[in-house]
Amino acid sequence: MGRYAPWEVGFDFTPPPLGPGEESGPPDFVGIGVQKAGTTWWYELMLSHPGIASPPDIHKERHFFDRFGARSMGPSDVEQYFGWFPRPSGSTTGEWTPDYLAYPWVPRLLKQAAPNTRLLVLLRDPVERFRSGLAHDQRMGTPRDGASIAAAVQRGFYKRALDGWLEYFDRDQFLILQHERCVIDQAHQMELTFAHLGLSTHQPPVRQRARPEIPTSQREILPPDVIRHLVELYEADVAELAAWLPEFDLGLWPNFAYLAGDGLADSAGGSNSPTARP
């Protein structure tokens, strides 16, 4: 990819030249979220399908629209975006940039560039996502200041962010998956993913999500009062999300299992959260 990664200032967005027999165009699918929810693991499993093309030298995260939050995007930019999706004729291809869900300017721009694309969203318990996001920032050397913490918190308001996307894309263009369910039911959730992309049935090899060993000093431990406050912040958004997605299993989100009612919460063995409510 050159000297810089797509998410770094200085990356050259000039698309690579097409190889023999390749064509380019709008992406067939775009994963839009969320950060620290296993999107790399899921994307790599998707690539086992013979109908999906993804050049090994192009990162799954294009981050193409990041910079257009503060500048205009014109027709030449759209053509440049298409150039980042080379594929053999008849193949399906796309990207997965988890930051897109959190960037409110992206839905309008993606609608302009790829109005018919299929959208993928992988969600994780927002408190656990916040915890993992802070640990990631620490490993990357991001300063632990108010701006970075606020950004990490905002990423967990999933329904609020999805409402912005639904202003531009139809509901049937979305497949919204639950990270925790994908971990325990990989085969069926992957079957749903391929079906959403219009692909034939294919069973990838079972592969658990890779979890690199993280030194104890880099593991994020949140005090109980911070967890309690985060649950209170997210409660209304999670409740609205669950009401909108009846198939969502809040029993798999122990911090919010109390919202699911007796049956679902009990089926998950209760909540380990210090904020669990009767």
C-alpha positions as CSV (number, residue, x, y, z in Angstrom):
1,M,0.0,0.0,0.0
2,G,3.0,2.3,0.0
3,R,4.4,4.4,2.8
4,Y,1.0,5.1,4.5
5,A,-2.0,3.1,5.4
6,P,-5.4,4.4,4.1
7,W,-6.4,5.8,7.5
8,E,-3.2,7.9,7.7
9,V,-2.7,11.4,6.5
10,G,-0.4,11.2,3.4
11,F,-1.9,8.1,1.9
12,D,-2.0,8.2,-1.9
13,F,-5.6,7.5,-3.1
14,T,-4.5,6.9,-6.7
15,P,-6.0,3.5,-7.5
16,P,-3.7,0.6,-8.6
17,P,-3.6,-0.4,-12.3
18,L,-6.0,-3.1,-13.4
19,G,-4.6,-6.5,-14.0
20,P,-5.3,-8.7,-17.0
21,G,-9.0,-9.5,-17.2
22,E,-10.0,-7.2,-14.4
23,E,-12.6,-4.5,-14.3
24,S,-13.5,-1.8,-11.7
25,G,-16.6,-0.2,-10.6
26,P,-18.7,0.6,-7.5
27,P,-18.4,-1.9,-4.6
28,D,-21.0,-4.6,-4.3
29,F,-20.9,-4.4,-0.6
30,V,-19.5,-2.0,2.1
31,G,-19.0,-2.9,5.7
32,I,-19.6,0.2,7.8
33,G,-19.1,-0.8,11.4
34,V,-18.1,-1.1,14.0
35,Q,-14.6,-0.7,15.3
36,K,-13.3,-3.5,17.6
37,A,-16.2,-5.9,16.8
38,G,-14.3,-8.5,14.9
39,T,-14.8,-7.0,11.4
40,T,-11.3,-8.2,10.2
41,W,-12.0,-11.7,11.3
42,W,-15.4,-11.8,9.6
43,Y,-14.1,-10.2,6.4
44,E,-11.3,-12.8,6.2
45,L,-13.9,-15.6,6.6
46,M,-15.9,-14.0,3.8
47,L,-13.0,-14.1,1.5
48,S,-13.1,-17.9,1.5
49,H,-16.1,-17.7,-0.8
50,P,-14.9,-18.3,-4.4
51,G,-17.3,-15.6,-5.6
52,I,-15.6,-12.8,-3.6
53,A,-12.6,-11.1,-5.0
54,S,-10.2,-9.0,-2.9
55,P,-6.6,-8.3,-4.0
56,P,-4.2,-9.2,-1.3
57,D,-2.3,-5.9,-1.6
58,I,-5.4,-3.8,-0.9
59,H,-6.5,-3.3,2.7
60,K,-10.1,-4.2,3.6
61,E,-10.4,-0.6,5.0
62,R,-10.4,1.9,2.1
63,H,-11.2,4.9,4.3
64,F,-11.9,6.8,1.1
65,F,-14.6,9.0,2.4
66,D,-12.8,10.1,5.6
67,R,-11.4,13.3,4.2
68,F,-14.6,14.5,2.6
69,G,-16.0,15.6,5.9
70,A,-14.3,18.9,5.3
71,R,-14.1,19.1,1.5
72,S,-16.2,18.5,-1.5
73,M,-16.4,15.2,-3.4
74,G,-16.9,15.4,-7.2
75,P,-17.3,13.0,-10.1
76,S,-13.6,12.5,-10.5
77,D,-13.4,11.4,-6.8
78,V,-16.2,8.9,-7.4
79,E,-14.3,7.5,-10.4
80,Q,-11.2,7.3,-8.2
81,Y,-13.2,5.4,-5.6
82,F,-14.3,2.8,-8.2
83,G,-10.7,2.2,-9.1
84,W,-10.1,0.7,-5.7
85,F,-12.4,-2.2,-6.5
86,P,-10.7,-4.3,-9.2
87,R,-12.2,-7.7,-9.8
88,P,-12.5,-10.4,-12.5
89,S,-15.7,-10.1,-14.4
90,G,-18.6,-11.7,-12.5
91,S,-17.0,-11.5,-9.1
92,T,-18.3,-9.7,-6.0
93,T,-16.1,-7.3,-4.2
94,G,-16.2,-4.6,-1.5
95,E,-14.6,-3.1,1.5
96,W,-15.1,-2.9,5.2
97,T,-14.2,0.4,6.9
98,P,-15.5,0.2,10.5
99,D,-15.2,4.0,11.0
100,Y,-17.9,4.8,8.4
101,L,-20.8,4.2,10.8
102,A,-19.4,6.9,13.1
103,Y,-18.8,9.5,10.4
104,P,-22.2,11.2,9.7
105,W,-21.1,12.6,6.3
106,V,-20.4,9.2,4.8
107,P,-24.0,8.0,4.1
108,R,-24.7,10.8,1.7
109,L,-21.4,10.4,-0.1
110,L,-21.6,6.6,-0.4
111,K,-25.2,7.0,-1.7
112,Q,-23.8,9.2,-4.4
113,A,-21.0,6.8,-5.3
114,A,-22.7,3.4,-4.8
115,P,-26.4,3.7,-4.3
116,N,-27.1,0.0,-4.8
117,T,-24.4,-1.4,-2.6
118,R,-25.2,-3.9,0.2
119,L,-24.3,-2.8,3.7
120,L,-22.9,-4.9,6.5
121,V,-22.8,-4.0,10.1
122,L,-21.2,-6.0,12.9
123,L,-22.2,-4.8,16.4
124,R,-20.7,-5.6,19.8
125,D,-21.9,-4.8,23.4
126,P,-21.1,-1.0,23.4
127,V,-19.5,-1.1,26.8
128,E,-17.1,-3.9,25.8
129,R,-16.5,-2.1,22.5
130,F,-15.6,1.0,24.4
131,R,-13.2,-0.9,26.7
132,S,-11.5,-2.6,23.7
133,G,-11.4,0.8,21.8
134,L,-9.5,2.5,24.6
135,A,-7.1,-0.4,24.8
136,H,-6.5,-0.2,21.1
137,D,-5.9,3.6,21.3
138,Q,-3.4,2.9,24.1
139,R,-1.5,0.4,21.9
140,M,-1.5,2.9,19.0
141,G,-0.2,5.7,21.2
142,T,-3.3,7.8,20.9
143,P,-3.4,10.4,23.7
144,R,-6.0,9.6,26.4
145,D,-7.7,13.0,26.4
146,G,-11.2,14.2,26.4
147,A,-11.5,14.2,22.6
148,S,-10.4,10.6,22.2
149,I,-12.6,9.4,25.1
150,A,-15.6,11.3,23.7
151,A,-15.0,9.7,20.2
152,A,-14.8,6.3,21.8
153,V,-18.1,6.8,23.6
154,Q,-19.9,8.2,20.6
155,R,-19.0,5.0,18.6
156,G,-21.3,3.0,20.8
157,F,-24.6,4.8,20.0
158,Y,-25.4,2.4,17.2
159,K,-29.1,3.1,16.6
160,R,-28.5,6.8,16.5
161,A,-25.8,6.3,13.9
162,L,-27.9,3.8,11.9
163,D,-30.8,6.3,11.7
164,G,-28.5,8.6,9.8
165,W,-27.8,5.8,7.3
166,L,-31.5,5.0,6.9
167,E,-32.1,8.4,5.5
168,Y,-30.1,7.4,2.4
169,F,-30.4,3.6,2.1
170,D,-33.3,1.2,2.2
171,R,-33.6,-1.1,5.2
172,D,-33.3,-4.2,3.0
173,Q,-29.8,-3.1,1.9
174,F,-28.5,-3.7,5.5
175,L,-27.4,-6.9,7.2
176,I,-26.9,-6.2,10.9
177,L,-25.0,-8.9,12.7
178,Q,-24.2,-9.3,16.4
179,H,-20.5,-10.0,17.1
180,E,-21.3,-12.3,20.0
181,R,-23.7,-14.4,18.0
182,C,-21.2,-14.7,15.1
183,V,-18.6,-16.1,17.6
184,I,-20.9,-18.9,18.8
185,D,-22.8,-19.5,15.6
186,Q,-20.3,-18.8,12.9
187,A,-21.8,-21.2,10.3
188,H,-25.4,-19.8,10.2
189,Q,-24.3,-16.1,10.5
190,M,-21.9,-16.6,7.6
191,E,-24.7,-18.2,5.6
192,L,-26.8,-15.1,6.2
193,T,-23.9,-12.9,5.1
194,F,-23.5,-14.7,1.8
195,A,-27.2,-14.7,1.2
196,H,-27.4,-11.0,1.8
197,L,-24.7,-10.5,-0.9
198,G,-26.6,-12.7,-3.4
199,L,-23.9,-15.4,-3.3
200,S,-24.3,-19.2,-3.3
201,T,-24.1,-21.2,-0.1
202,H,-20.6,-21.8,1.0
203,Q,-19.2,-23.0,4.3
204,P,-15.9,-21.5,5.3
205,P,-13.6,-23.4,7.7
206,V,-14.5,-22.8,11.3
207,R,-12.0,-20.3,12.6
208,Q,-12.4,-18.7,16.0
209,R,-11.7,-15.0,16.2
210,A,-8.0,-14.4,16.7
211,R,-7.3,-12.7,20.0
212,P,-3.6,-11.7,20.3
213,E,-2.1,-11.9,23.7
214,I,-2.2,-8.4,25.2
215,P,0.2,-7.5,28.1
216,T,-1.6,-7.0,31.4
217,S,-0.3,-3.4,31.4
218,Q,-2.2,-2.7,28.1
219,R,-5.5,-4.3,29.1
220,E,-8.3,-1.8,29.8
221,I,-9.9,-2.3,33.2
222,L,-12.9,0.0,33.8
223,P,-13.9,0.9,37.3
224,P,-17.5,-0.3,38.3
225,D,-18.8,3.3,38.5
226,V,-17.5,4.0,34.9
227,I,-19.3,0.8,33.6
228,R,-22.4,1.8,35.4
229,H,-22.4,5.3,33.9
230,L,-21.7,3.9,30.4
231,V,-24.7,1.5,30.7
232,E,-26.9,4.4,31.7
233,L,-25.6,6.4,28.7
234,Y,-26.3,3.6,26.2
235,E,-29.4,2.2,27.8
236,A,-32.0,4.1,25.7
237,D,-30.1,3.6,22.4
238,V,-29.7,-0.2,23.1
239,A,-33.4,-0.5,24.0
240,E,-34.4,1.2,20.8
241,L,-32.0,-1.0,18.8
242,A,-33.4,-4.1,20.3
243,A,-37.0,-3.0,19.6
244,W,-36.1,-2.3,16.0
245,L,-34.3,-5.6,15.5
246,P,-36.4,-8.3,17.1
247,E,-33.8,-11.0,16.3
248,F,-31.2,-9.2,18.4
249,D,-30.3,-11.2,21.5
250,L,-29.7,-8.9,24.4
251,G,-28.8,-11.9,26.5
252,L,-25.5,-12.0,24.6
253,W,-24.8,-8.5,25.9
254,P,-24.5,-9.1,29.7
255,N,-24.3,-5.3,30.4
256,F,-27.8,-5.0,28.9
257,A,-29.4,-8.4,29.5
258,Y,-31.8,-6.8,32.0
259,L,-33.5,-5.0,29.1
260,A,-34.4,-8.2,27.5
261,G,-37.0,-9.4,30.1
262,D,-36.9,-12.4,32.3
263,G,-36.8,-15.1,29.6
264,L,-33.9,-13.8,27.5
265,A,-31.8,-12.6,30.4
266,D,-32.2,-15.9,32.2
267,S,-31.3,-17.9,29.1
268,A,-27.9,-16.2,29.0
269,G,-27.2,-17.0,32.6
270,G,-27.9,-13.5,33.9
271,S,-25.6,-10.5,33.7
272,N,-22.1,-10.1,35.1
273,S,-22.5,-6.4,35.0
274,P,-22.4,-4.4,38.2
275,T,-25.3,-2.5,36.8
276,A,-27.6,-5.5,36.3
277,R,-31.1,-4.7,37.3
278,P,-34.0,-6.9,38.4
